[in-house]
Amino acid sequence: MNKRIKSLDFIRGFAICGILLINIPAFVIVTEDMKLPEPTHIESMISSLINILVTKKFFGLFSILFGIGIGIFMDNCKSKGISPYRFMSRRLTFLLILGIIHMVAIFWGSILVPYALIGFIVMGLYGLSSSILKNISISIVSLYLVSVIIKSFHIEFMGLDFIVNDSILILNFFIIGLYMVKSRYIYSEDSIVSKINRNKYIFLSSVSIMIMVVIIYIAGTYQSKDNLDISLLAIPQTILYFLVLQNISLKIKKIVFAFEIIGKMAFTNYVMQSIIGGILISVLGIVFPNSAQILYLALIIILINFICSYLILKYFKQGPLEYIWRKLTYRTLKKS
């Protein structure tokens, strides 16, 4: 149960590198009097590609992994004879505190606080069976997708904006991650049954994406500014990414190494990205990063992430923030 699942480190590392592309513009606080340069044709194309391939999908990947993390953590608690709810609630409380510090002192767009708060909800679902979790997820997905489709046809009613809120999307991805643990899928990713299920869901996700593309074309939301097309594709694309990346991690070991190293220190690297990004933008005198600048800033930051992660993990088992988070949680348990 304590054996580390390497494919998760790879996907986690890949996810935070993708999240970085979305976060870099948010490292700059935009004011009303700030004049933003008009993007060139190439910059607009890069921005469109980031929206289509990255926006919401990589936060989705990270959310599935967080849900998996909650499930594995609580399973480990049970195997050690520790109350999983008591242990996990302490862990999430410290994440909330660290997230508030990150949000106030470094990066206002930090995901740590919402992840901690939504984590408390998902923690309460741990006792449910995998079949119930699956039905809950299907219900949320159905409600979310139907609501996005309704909104894409310019129909509005009370509560619609709440249903299509990103928090609902994150909650659902957390539940999908917890389901993967409760169904034992994540513990047996190398088994023949898991491989068959993975390929089946890759096919279903691909078909779902094609159906969504048709709906987007009919509704004309690809021309809208509210990114409903991105919301509509977020769930099937994220699931497809997760399954394909899992296949890659199990088959092509050499490619996954760099992302695996970054993923082992995901917490530290996520916070480090906001610090390094802010410094680089300030030093380089960038008013607001365009798409091309986002790409080269991301490459620099990811390279620094890898080098730091490689050197730290060469001498230590964990990154500094992972160590602090673990120590705070265990220390509190021992005192109680």
C-alpha positions in Angstrom: 0.0 0.0 0.0 3.0 2.3 0.7 4.7 1.6 -2.6 4.9 4.8 -4.7 3.0 4.7 -8.0 5.5 6.2 -10.4 3.0 6.9 -13.2 1.3 9.4 -10.8 4.5 11.3 -10.3 4.9 11.5 -14.1 1.3 12.8 -14.7 1.6 15.1 -11.7 4.8 16.6 -13.1 3.3 16.9 -16.6 0.2 18.6 -15.1 2.0 21.3 -13.1 4.0 22.2 -16.2 0.8 22.7 -18.1 -0.8 24.7 -15.3 2.3 27.0 -15.5 1.2 28.1 -19.0 -2.1 29.2 -17.6 -0.6 30.8 -14.4 2.1 32.9 -16.0 -0.2 35.7 -17.1 -1.8 35.7 -13.7 1.6 36.4 -12.1 1.0 40.0 -13.3 -1.8 42.0 -11.6 -3.7 43.8 -14.3 -4.9 47.3 -13.4 -7.5 49.4 -15.3 -5.0 52.0 -16.5 -2.6 49.3 -17.9 -2.3 49.3 -21.7 -2.0 45.8 -23.0 -0.3 45.3 -26.4 -2.4 43.9 -29.3 -1.4 40.3 -30.0 0.1 39.4 -33.4 -1.4 36.7 -35.6 1.1 34.1 -34.4 0.6 35.1 -30.7 -3.2 34.7 -31.2 -2.6 31.2 -32.7 -0.5 30.2 -29.8 -3.1 31.6 -27.3 -5.8 29.6 -29.1 -3.8 26.4 -28.9 -3.2 26.9 -25.2 -6.9 27.4 -24.7 -7.8 24.3 -26.7 -5.1 22.0 -25.4 -4.3 23.2 -21.9 -7.0 25.5 -20.2 -9.0 23.6 -17.6 -7.6 20.3 -18.7 -4.3 20.4 -16.8 -6.1 21.8 -13.7 -8.4 18.8 -14.3 -5.4 16.4 -14.4 -4.0 17.9 -11.1 -7.5 17.6 -9.6 -7.8 13.9 -10.5 -4.4 13.3 -8.9 -5.4 15.2 -5.8 -8.5 13.0 -5.5 -6.3 9.9 -5.9 -4.0 11.3 -3.3 -6.8 11.7 -0.8 -7.9 8.1 -1.4 -4.4 6.6 -1.1 -3.6 8.6 2.0 -6.8 7.5 3.7 -6.2 3.9 2.7 -2.7 4.1 4.2 -4.2 5.5 7.4 -6.5 2.5 7.7 -3.7 0.1 7.1 -1.7 1.8 9.9 -4.7 1.8 12.3 -5.0 5.6 12.2 -8.4 7.3 11.8 -8.4 8.3 8.1 -10.8 11.1 8.7 -8.9 12.6 11.6 -5.6 12.3 9.7 -6.8 13.7 6.4 -8.7 16.6 8.1 -5.4 17.6 9.8 -3.5 17.3 6.5 -6.1 19.4 4.6 -6.1 22.0 7.4 -2.4 22.5 7.1 -2.7 22.7 3.3 -5.3 25.4 3.8 -3.0 27.4 6.1 0.0 27.0 3.7 -2.4 28.0 0.8 -3.5 31.1 2.5 0.1 32.1 3.1 0.9 31.4 -0.6 -2.1 33.4 -1.7 -1.5 36.4 0.5 2.3 36.6 0.3 3.1 35.3 -3.2 0.4 34.5 -5.7 -3.3 35.6 -5.5 -4.4 32.9 -8.0 -3.1 30.0 -5.9 -5.2 26.8 -6.2 -4.1 25.5 -2.7 -7.0 27.1 -0.8 -9.8 25.9 -3.0 -8.2 22.4 -3.2 -8.1 22.2 0.6 -11.7 23.3 1.0 -13.0 21.0 -1.8 -10.8 18.2 -0.3 -12.9 18.3 2.9 -16.0 17.5 0.9 -14.4 14.6 -0.9 -12.9 13.3 2.3 -16.5 12.9 3.6 -17.2 10.6 0.6 -14.4 8.2 1.3 -16.7 5.7 3.1 -18.8 5.3 0.0 -18.4 2.3 -2.4 -16.8 2.7 -5.8 -20.2 2.1 -7.5 -21.8 5.0 -5.6 -18.9 7.3 -6.3 -19.2 6.4 -10.0 -22.9 7.2 -10.0 -22.2 10.6 -8.2 -19.6 11.5 -10.7 -21.8 10.5 -13.7 -24.6 12.7 -12.2 -22.3 15.7 -11.8 -20.8 15.3 -15.3 -24.3 15.0 -16.8 -25.6 18.0 -15.0 -22.5 20.0 -15.8 -22.4 19.2 -19.5 -26.2 19.7 -20.0 -25.9 23.1 -18.2 -22.9 24.2 -20.4 -24.9 23.2 -23.5 -28.0 25.1 -22.3 -25.8 28.1 -21.7 -24.1 27.8 -25.1 -27.5 28.4 -26.7 -27.9 31.6 -24.7 -30.5 30.2 -22.3 -30.2 31.5 -18.7 -31.9 30.5 -15.5 -31.2 30.8 -11.7 -28.4 28.6 -10.5 -27.0 27.9 -14.0 -23.8 29.9 -13.4 -23.2 28.0 -10.1 -23.5 24.6 -11.9 -21.0 25.6 -14.6 -18.6 27.0 -12.1 -15.0 25.7 -12.1 -15.4 24.5 -8.5 -18.0 22.0 -9.6 -15.6 20.8 -12.2 -12.8 20.4 -9.7 -15.1 18.6 -7.3 -16.0 16.1 -10.0 -12.4 15.5 -10.9 -11.6 14.9 -7.2 -14.4 12.3 -7.1 -13.1 10.6 -10.2 -9.7 10.3 -8.6 -11.2 8.9 -5.4 -13.2 6.4 -7.5 -10.0 5.2 -9.1 -8.6 4.4 -5.7 -11.8 2.8 -4.3 -12.3 0.7 -7.4 -8.6 -0.5 -6.9 -7.9 0.6 -10.5 -4.9 2.8 -9.5 -3.3 0.0 -7.5 -3.4 -2.4 -10.5 -2.6 -0.2 -13.4 -0.3 -2.9 -14.9 -2.9 -5.6 -14.9 -4.6 -6.9 -18.1 -8.1 -5.8 -16.8 -6.8 -2.2 -16.1 -5.2 -2.0 -19.6 -8.5 -3.1 -21.2 -10.5 -0.6 -19.2 -7.9 2.1 -20.0 -8.2 1.5 -23.7 -12.0 1.3 -23.5 -12.2 4.7 -21.7 -9.7 6.2 -24.2 -12.0 5.3 -27.0 -15.1 6.6 -25.1 -13.4 9.9 -24.3 -12.3 10.3 -27.9 -15.9 9.7 -29.1 -17.2 12.2 -26.5 -14.8 14.8 -27.7 -16.0 14.4 -31.3 -19.6 14.7 -30.1 -18.8 17.9 -28.1 -17.0 19.4 -31.1 -20.1 18.9 -33.2 -22.2 20.5 -30.5 -19.8 23.4 -30.3 -20.0 23.9 -34.0 -23.8 23.8 -34.0 -24.0 26.2 -31.1 -21.3 28.5 -32.5 -19.6 28.8 -29.1 -16.1 28.5 -30.8 -16.7 32.2 -31.7 -17.8 33.3 -28.3 -15.6 35.0 -25.6 -17.0 33.1 -22.6 -15.0 29.9 -23.4 -18.0 27.6 -23.2 -16.3 25.4 -25.8 -13.4 24.9 -23.4 -15.8 24.0 -20.6 -17.6 21.5 -22.8 -14.4 19.7 -23.8 -12.7 19.9 -20.3 -14.0 16.6 -18.9 -13.5 14.2 -21.8 -10.2 15.8 -22.7 -8.9 15.6 -19.2 -9.8 12.0 -18.8 -8.3 11.2 -22.2 -5.1 13.0 -21.2 -4.9 11.1 -17.9 -5.3 7.7 -19.5 -2.9 8.4 -22.4 -0.3 9.7 -20.1 -0.7 6.7 -17.9 -0.1 4.5 -20.9 3.0 6.5 -21.9 4.4 6.3 -18.3 4.1 2.5 -18.3 5.6 2.0 -21.8 8.2 4.7 -22.5 10.3 5.0 -19.3 13.0 7.3 -20.7 10.6 10.1 -21.7 8.9 10.2 -18.2 12.0 10.8 -16.1 12.1 14.6 -16.2 8.4 15.0 -15.4 8.5 12.2 -12.8 11.3 14.1 -11.0 9.3 17.4 -11.1 6.1 15.5 -10.0 7.8 14.0 -6.9 8.2 17.6 -5.7 4.9 19.0 -7.1 3.9 21.0 -4.0 7.4 22.7 -3.8 7.6 23.2 -7.6 4.1 24.7 -7.8 5.0 27.4 -5.2 8.4 27.8 -6.7 6.9 28.5 -10.2 5.0 31.5 -8.8 8.1 32.9 -7.1 10.5 32.4 -10.1 7.8 33.6 -12.6 7.3 36.8 -10.7 11.0 37.5 -10.5 11.6 36.8 -14.2 8.7 39.0 -15.3 10.0 41.8 -13.1 13.7 41.4 -14.1 12.9 41.2 -17.8 10.6 44.2 -17.6 7.6 42.4 -19.1 4.4 44.5 -18.7 2.1 41.6 -19.5 3.4 38.4 -21.1 2.2 37.6 -24.6 1.8 34.0 -25.8 5.4 33.8 -27.1 6.8 35.1 -23.8 4.6 32.7 -21.9 6.2 29.8 -23.8 9.8 30.8 -23.2 9.2 31.8 -19.6 7.6 28.4 -19.0 10.6 26.6 -20.5 13.0 28.5 -18.2 10.9 27.9 -15.1 10.4 24.2 -15.9 14.2 23.8 -16.5 14.8 25.4 -13.1 12.1 23.1 -11.5 13.8 20.0 -13.0 17.4 21.0 -11.9 16.3 21.9 -8.4 14.1 18.8 -8.0 17.0 16.5 -9.3 19.5 18.0 -6.9 17.2 18.0 -3.9 15.9 14.4 -4.5 19.5 13.2 -5.0 20.2 13.9 -1.3 16.7 14.0 0.3 13.5 11.8 0.0 11.2 14.8 -0.3 11.0 18.4 -1.4 11.1 21.1 1.4 7.4 21.9 1.3 6.4 18.2 1.2 8.7 17.7 4.2 7.1 20.6 6.1 3.6 19.5 5.3 4.3 15.9 6.4 6.1 17.0 9.6 3.3 19.3 10.6 0.7 16.6 10.1 2.5 13.9 11.9 3.7 16.1 14.7 0.2 17.2 15.5 -1.0 13.6 15.6 1.8 12.6 18.0 1.0 15.4 20.4 -2.7 14.4 20.4 
